[in-house]
Amino acid sequence: MNKNVMILNVQAKDLLKVGYVVDKTAKKDIDKLYEEKKRVYRRYKGSMDYSLLTIYLKENHKKFIKYDNKKQRYYSNDIITVNFNYSWEDEELEEIKNEIEELYKEKRTIKNIKANKEKRDNITNKIKILKEKRDNSKISTKELREKLYKDGFTLNVNGVETKYVRLYRSSGSARNGKVNFVNEKYYNDIIEYCMAGIKYKDKNDLDLPSLEAYISLIATSITDTFILNPKNVLLIDDIESTFKDTVMATELTNQVKDNKGNIISGDLHTDVSEKEITNTLTDGEALLDKSIFIEKGLEDKAIMQLRNRFYKGIGINTDIQQFFEDNNITDIEQLNGQTLATDIKDIKLITTKSSIKYLKDKTKTFTDWCNIALDTWGICKTDKGQHHNFNNMASTHYQLLNTLGLTKEEMEQFLEPTKNYINFLKNDVSVFKLHLGLLKDGTLQEILEDEIDNDVNTTELEDFKSNSEFVLNMLKINEDFINTKICKKFREEIINNYIKNVKKGHVLVDGTYSVVVNNPYEYLLASIGQFNGVSETLQQSECYCKKYNADEDILAVRSPQPTMSNVTVMKNKPNKLINKYFNPTDNVIFISSIGWNIMELESSMDFDGDTCLITNNKLLVRKCKELNEDIIVNGKTIKRFLVSTDFTPKTKIDRSYNPKYLTDTDIKCAEGKIGEVINLVQMLNSVYWDKKYHGEELIKKDLLTRKKLEEELLELYKDISNLNVLSCIVIDSAKKSSPVNVKKELDKIRAKEYLPEKTRPFFFKYLDGGKDYKWEKYNTGMDYLAEIINKINRKENYNNTIDLKSLLIKQKMNDADRKKISKFTGLVAEEQLAISKVYKDDKLEGKEKYRQVQEIKSDLKEKFDKSTLNKVTVYTIIKRLSKSIKELDENRKVLKKQIKDLKKVNRKEEIEMLKEQFNKDNRNDIKFVRIGRGTLRHLYELDTVQFLSSFIVKACTSTIYRSENGDIDLYEVKYKKL
């Protein structure tokens, strides 16, 4: 059962006029509202995740969350997500815009400028006046925030005027500017519950970004809960490792301070420097007793990601009591920390201040937190793998493939298994069926979603998933279905989608996205006062992951990965102490950050659940090792890609909890520019490899010295490192204040013109890299990938196409119910039109598109379910579809020949008229074919047995199975045909 709560998701600009929420309103009253052109909210496009907060609301405010029996979903009208994507415009604005456009057209038609100077000046003046009027007819998104934060807004909910006020925003939605508003009558109770005793009223020294992130921790999505009394918690001091390292250090120079001494601005400066670095070894980690894992049936897991009031971190599956016993710890007094427990056996969780955000308030104590913490803890997620047929593989991301310095020949070698797989998809039905099985089970979606790139179209994958089950079952009863036009088209779409994802850098490799666990044994030692600053388990550049063999080299990288210094190779070293006290799995990687700048290397990593892509792919591992080469610059030997390390100040800026400062904070978070920073750094990475490639060629011809090339590359890498640090600052902006002016720093680097204006590397074309750009090919990994994949022949063989009707068991069409057919196909068309609008909405993120598509399907499901179609009606629909496909194909062949003849004589206008006439003449067939696959899928879902029994069964179907002696190689896994 879905425990999430459906809520309204609206645009701020639409809230300046009273809207109507009508989930319990009679249809005639709703129709009247539409007639009066009122704004009516009927669709719940937002979601409030199942969380500790929803549990609290259900227990304490019985009417806040309701249950819709028809949809079998929870919903609420008392909390609303508000988006600030658009400014507000009054009703006259469209007319003003049209008038300005007409005046510009008129101005362009004036040929003799000198003779008509007065007329042109008069038009210019009119345009100026209209523009001023236009600007006065707008309310900017910032002004909208200020207004709604200050005044709230009112909706008419089922006839009752209801006021909503700003509640909170989560750090997850901070970067897209979304904010939750709540029914005013619940506000005081909910905000006090979220604040948990933190004094915020009439205070002017609050760290708002952090506070906003912390109060919404109890609203984080959870999958389950467990019971643990705060008295069972041991709090110890965070343990640290301080050391010196030569790094690419980024600092803030030319600092400017306000009258309170706060640093408010400055300039980023990056250079090679030896610096003192301090790692917090326990940042975001806790040790959770294995008894909790056993109690929840999660004894096979290594970690749980945990939430409580003002608590965020992971709980590592730990045999705490065995460790105490082995070290003769029998009394609470022997522990190196604070606890309210009275018996050593009561210690179930060992944690630090880095996880208890309540203690960021210096006036609060551990006892204070124990008093406000819940006995019910939320489990956000656990470590999990990708369960699928390709040997537990994972998907790379484009940043990795663009930063390893792969040559074109190496990229060809790397892509060989992928090209081989695509070839099998095109030519082998058994492999295509295997692929459909992966889509049906959600496996490929899971692999791609484990990336954090947010460029995977999960809605499209979900659409393929729902169609895949139907197509797969059709192929099981009659494999001739593969040769129908409708299946060939689907197969083509599947293959094109797979290729499209490869061109985004999503290439399958042996690997997993593993949770990083740092120094857990040293954590145990610290709990009894025996940690001496040295690792007892793993050393620098070592790791332990059960997925791989001892002494195997493992590449590890996070996403987003800004540049070349953000990837490393570790040696896999199984460890007896880790095996004894913890529960290693294939999907966690144990490391030690003692004396190792791994936290900055892996893009400001901490240990509260951060994941890395890990792989043993030999080519990628070798290329990563090569990045660590020494170079000589200015007479000094340094590593080519020193780790970009942030030494900029993270100063708290004192603010009050009021609309003005909340608006300012939320706008700064929403304008974080992470996309701009990551895009620019990847462009410069491309420039770096291209410059290095051409530089090596010039050196061979004695046209450039090695010294000069390395100096130029180092200066470029300093700017790349600048952007690397900038990306981490932007990502953390939702919870940390920074005096760095992101726009200014971006502009300074752009001014150096590493790339021509409006030019991007060629591969950006496939990353939704914007419009109106010139795509230039660089000697860089991702451009090589795009070039290689673009050479794949995608043409489908249509020579042996068969009619769908040839697979049907004949029925008497005269007995078909025409009205039911018309109603059913109308529903399919309605659904498809609504879904296509969601697909085309560029403002929606992938997950939001998926959710809205599911909502559309859910809304229409009841209507589909009421359709009672017998076998004759099913037969008639399919036969009509088959006829439309055939007629349309024949007419298109005629059209193609006519267009070809007209092109020879350059009659372009007639070609367009011909196309228009074709669309008119074939309108019904085009409409029917367009909804063809959807029609078949809905017939299948309505009554699977009846649908499949309408087709001739042909038992001879091809299947493949895993076999070491197989002759089909799919990503280095052998298969054999049955």
Buried (B, 14 or more C-beta within 10 A) or exposed (E): EEBBBBBBBBBBBBBBEEBBBBBEBEEEEBEEBEEEEBBBBEEBBBBBBBBBBBBBBBEEBEEBBBEEEEBEBBBBBBBBBBBBEEBBBEEEBEEBBEBBEEBEEEBEEEEEEEEBEEBBEEBEEBBEEBEEBBEEBBBEBBEBBBBBBBEBBBBBBEEEEBBBBBBBBBBBBBBBBBBBBBBBEBBEBBBEBBBBBBEBEEEEEBBBBBBBBBBBBBBBBBEBBBEBBBBBBBBBEBBBBEBEBBBBBBBBEEBEEEEEEBBEBBBBBBEBBEBEBEBBBBBBBBBBBBEBBEEBEBEEBBBBBBBBBBBBBBBBBBBBBEBBEEBEBEEBEBBBBBBBBEEBEBBBBBBBBBBBBBBBBEEBBBEBBBEBBBEBBBBBBBBBBBEBBBBBBBBBBBBBBBBBBBBBEBBBEBBEBBBBBBBBBBEBBBBBBBBBBBBBBBBBBBBBBBBBBEBBBBBBBBBBBBBBBBBBBBBBBBBBBBBBBBBBBBBBBBBEBBBBBBBBBBBBBBBBBBBBBBBBBBBBBBBBEEBEEEBBBBBBBBBBBBBBEEEBBBBBBBBBBBBBBBBBBBBBBBBEBBEEBBBBBBBBBBBBBBBBBBBBBBBBBBBBBBBBBBBBBEBBBBBBEEBBEEBEBEEEEBBBBBBBBBBBBEBBBBBBBBBEBBBBBBBBBBBBBBEBBBBBBBBBBBBBBBBBBBBEEEBEEEEBEEEEBBEBBBEBBBBBBBBBBBBBBBBBBBBBBBBBBBEEBBEBBBEEEBBEEEEBBBBBBBBEBEEEBEBBBBBBBBBBBBBBBEEBEEEBEEEEBBBBBEBBEEBEEEEBBEEBBEEBBEBBBBBBEBBEEBBEEEEBEBBBBBBBBEBBBBBBBEBBEEBEBBBBBBBBBBBBBBBBBBBBBEBEEEBEEBBEEBEEEEBEEEBEEBEEEBEEEBEEBBBBBBBBBBBBBBBBBBBEEBBBEBBEEEEEBBEBEEBEEBEBEBBEBBBBBE
